[in-house]
Amino acid sequence: MATRKCVYMKSWIKKHWNMSYDMENILTNFKHYLQKLKKVLKKDISLTNKPSATCLVCREEIEQFQLLQNQGVPFDTLVHLVFKKDDEILDELKSGNCLMDLFCRNQKKLYFKYLKILGSKMNLKEAIECVSQIEKSSNVFFEQLLKKIAYPFFLLVFAYFMICFFSDFVLVQMKDYISSNSILILIQVLKVLFGTSILSILLYLGLYYLFFYKYDARLKCPFSLMKKMISLQFVCMYQALEKTYSSTQEVLETLSLMDFSIVGMVSNEILDQLKKGNTLEECFLVIHVFDASFKKMIQYALNGNRISIFFDLYIKKCRLDLEKSVKKLSNGIQLFSYISIGILVVVVYQIMMMPLNMLNQF
């Protein structure tokens, strides 16, 4: 009996000792895990607070700084008034960093890319004004085009889905009541027309993106409207820099640094042609993405050495032409959408009335 009790006690002690040992292992592993987690959290926090990993300023702050810069306010006071991360900026400046580098650090937007290039060529005020002009010339007409065609394009898409719904669901249920196949053919024709129109608009916008952001000299620009937009953007950017630089060569070299835009890539192409020994006039005429009227005007501008005057004239003429073209395009899409929706409503109404007409005959 005593032997049995002794064996029981030994097994009980062994069992609970093993359990406590397992608990110790679990606690040790848990502490080790917590230490690792703490290190990871500290690492993440330190990364998010690093000045080099974040943007120190935003565009609005830069523009406010430029407006207040010449108002007699001390520089340190101005930094404290305008910028949220004022202490970090002052510390960076004391470390020997350039103000323009701080503005453009870790910035991904086009505004800061332009500012970084122009900031190395001119003072801050001139650079900001020049970038504002470039941005307006780069985006204003494409944004205007998008605004004008947004509503007609929505009508087009809405009508297309209506046609798809009626042809795939309603007409299938009412085939027995449709005596003539001409209605079904008309529905299919409308479906194809709407689908083709939507694809054409999307193709145009895709080509616009391809030319303006993925430009290659081997690409051929098929649309005169797009050529006018490219030419206008080039002229506006050229004029924005012309006030600072004395020669066309310097303007083109500065524009060529903006190789993230079509104007920069075209400027590189012009400079390559100049290196081959071509005249400036020949270089402009070789660029196939330029508008025909721009090429004609550049000949007179270079021959008379009055580039700025002819460029002003071209900007006015091109803006009027673009506004007319955009208006015609948007009105055409809108008219086509209204007419097609009207035809669709009449056809659907006739189809829905066919069962009632059959009942009236009885």
N, C-alpha and C positions, 0 to 999 in steps of 0.2 A: 504493500500500500504506500509505504514511504517512498519506495523507488518510483512508483507511478506518479506521485506528487512532484518528485524531483524532476522527472522527465517533463511534466506539464509546465513546471515553472521555467525550465530551461527554454522550452519551445516558445513560451509567452514572452520571455525576455528577448529571445532572438528575433521574434516577429516584430515587436515594438521597437527594438533597436534598429532593425532594417527600415521600418517606417520613418523613424526619426532621421535616419541617414538619408533616405530618399527626400524627405522634406528639406534637409540641409542642402542637398543637391539642387532641388527646385529653387530654393531661395537664392542660392549662389548664382544659378543661371539667370534668374529674374533680375538680380542686381546687375549682372553683367550686361543684360539686355537694356536695362534702364540707362546704364552708363553710355552704351552705344547710341541709344536714342537721344540722349542729352547732347552728345557730340554732334550728331546729325542736325539737331535743331539749332545748335549754336552756329554750325557751319552755314545753314540756310539763312539764318538771321544776318550773319555777317556779310553774306553775299548780297542780300537785298539792301543793305545799308551802305555798300561801297559806292563812293561817288562815281567811279568809272563804269559801274554797271547800270546807272540810271542817267536820265537826261536832267541837266541842271536847270534848264530854262525852257519856256514854251514860246511860241511865236508872238503871242499877245504881249508878253513881258518885254521881248526885244523891241517891238514897235513902240511901247510906252517909254522904254529907256531912250530910244532914239529921239522921241518927241521932247523929252525933258532934258536932254543932254546939254543943250546950249542955253538953258534958262538961269545959269548962275548958281545952280545947286552943287555943293561939293560932291565929288565922285562917290565917296564912302556912303554919304547920306542918300544919294540917288540909288545906290545898290540896295540899301536897306529898305527904301521906299518901294521899289519896283519888284524885286525878286523875292520869291518865297525862300529859296535856299541861299540867302544873302551871305551868311557866315561861311558856308562852303565855298562860295565864289570868291570871297575876299581871301580866304586861306589859299585857294588855288592860285590867285594872282600874286600873293606874297611868295609862293613857291616858284614863281617865274613863268607860269603858264600864260599864254596869250588869251585875251578876252574873246576873240573870234573863235579860237579853238574850244573854249568852254561853251560857247553858244552852240557849236555844231557837234559837240561830243555825243556819240551814240544816237544821233538823230537819223531817222530813216526817210523822212519826207523830202520831196523835191525842193521845197522852199529852202531847207538847210543845205542841200547839196549845191544849189545855186549860190547861196550866201557864202559857203566855204570857198568856192572858186573866186567869186567876185571880191570877197573880203581880203584876199591876198593881193588884189590889183588896185583897190581903191579904199577910201575911208569908209567907216561904218555907215554913215548917213547916206552916202552915194550908193553903197552896196545894197542897203535895204530898199531904197527908192527904185533902184534898177531891178531888183528881184521882184518887186511888186508889179512893175511894168511887164516884166517877162511872164509872170504868172497870169496876168490879165490877157495878154496876147496869146498865151498857150491854151487857155481853157475856155475863154469866153464864148467862142463860136461853137465849140463842141457841146458845151453846156446848154447853149441856146438851142442847138439842134435837138438835143435830148429832151429839153422841156417842150419844144414844139411838137415832137412826134410821140411824146409819152401817151397822151390821151388817145390819138388815133390808133396807136399801136395796141393800147388796151382794148379798144373797140374791136380791132382785128382779131386779137386772141380770143376775146369773149365770143365773137361771132363764129369763129372756127370751132370752139368747143360746143357751141349750140348746134352747129351742123353735125358734128360727130355724134352728139347725143341723139339727135333726131334720126340720123341715118342708121345708127347702130342699135337703137333701142325702140324708138317709136315706130319707124317705118317697117321694121321687122314684124311687129305685131299687126300691122295694118296692110300687109301686102295683098291680102285677099280682097280688100276694098279698092285698091288702086287699079283702075282699068288700063291706064296708059303708062308705058315705060318712060315716057318723056320726062315725067316728074322725077323719077329716080335718077335719070341721066343728068337732069338739071342740078339735083342735090349733089351728085358726085362732082360735077363741073365746079360748083361753088366751093366744095371741099378742097379740090385741087388748087383753085385760085387763091383761096385763103392761105392754105399751107405754103404755096409758092411765095406769096407776098411776105409772110412771116419769116420764111427762110432767107429771102432776099434782104430784108432789113437786118436780120441777125448777121448775115454774111457781110454786109456793108460795115456794121459796127465792129465785126471781127477783123476786117481788113484795115479799118482805122487803127485799131489797137496794134495790129501787126506792123503797120507803117510807122506809127508814132513811137512805139516802144521796142520793136524788134526789127528795126530797119536794116535792110541789106541792099547794097547797090545793084544786086542782080534782080531784085523785085521790080516788077512793072506796075505802076499805078494806073488802074483803068478808068478812074472817075475824075472828071474835071473839077467837081466840087471839092474833092479831097486834095487835089493839087493846089487849088486856091487856098485852102486852109493851111497847107504846108508852107506855101510861099508867103502868106500873110504872117505866119508865125516867125519865119526867118527874118522878114523885113522888120517886124516889131522888135525882135531881139537884137537885130543889128543896130537899129536906131537907138535902143536903150543904152548900148555900149558906145555908140559913135560920139556921144557927148564927152566921154572920158578919154578916148583914144584918138590920135591924130591921123592914123593911117588905116586903110582897109586891111592890110596884112595883120596888124595888131588885133583888130576886131575879130577877124577870122581865127586867129590863134587862140584867143580867149574863148570864143564859141566852141572851138574844137575840144576844149577841156570838158565841155558838157556832153560827153559821149553817151550819157544815159538818156539823151533826148534826140529826136530826129534832126534837130538843127545842128547839134554837135557833130553827129555822124555825117551830115551833108557838108558841114564846114571842113571836116577831115578829108572828105572826098575832093573838095575844091582845092585844098592845100596840096593834096597828092598830084592833082592836075597841074598846079603851078610849078611843082618840083620837076615835072616832066618837060617844062619849057613852054607850056601853053600860056597865052595871055589871059588876063582876068576875065575878059569878055567871053573867050572860048570856054573857060572853066565853068562859068555860069550856064552857058548854053548846053554843055554836056550833061548837066544834071537833069535827068528825065522826070523827076518828081516836081519840078518847078512848073508853074502855070505858063501857058503860051504868052499871055499878056504881060506877065512879069519878065519873061525873057526879052520881049520886044522893048519894054520900058528900060531894062537894064542896059541895053545897047545905047539908047539915047543918054542915059544917066552917066555912063562911063565916057562916052565921046565928048559930052559937054562938061564933064567933071563937076556935075551937080547932083550927086547921089541923093543927098538929103531931100532936095526939092522933089525929085521924081519919086522917091520913096514915100513922101507925104501924099503925093497925088495917087500913088498906087494903093496906099492904105485906104484912102477915102473911096476910091473906085471899087476895090475888092470888098470892102465892108458892105457897100450897097448891093453888089452882085451876090454876096453870100446871104444877105438878109432876104433878097428876092428868091434865091434858090431854096433856102430853108423854108420860106413861106409857101412856095409852090409845092415843095415835097410834102409838107405837113397837110396842106389843103387837099392835095391829091389823095393821100392815104385816108384822110378823114372822109372825103367824098365817096371814095371807093367802099369804105366801111359802111357808111350810111346806106348807099344804094344796095349793097349786098345783103345787109340786115333787112332792109325793106323787102327785097325779093324773097328772102328766107321766110319772113313772117307771112307773106302772101301765100307762098307754097305750103307752109305748114297749116295755115288756116284752111286752105282748100282740101288738104288731106284729112284734117280733123272733121270737116263737114261732109265728107263722102258717105259715112255710115248713115247720117241723117237724111241725106238725099235718097239713099236706097230705100229707107223706111217710108219716105214720102211717096215713092213710086208705087208702093203696095197700098 
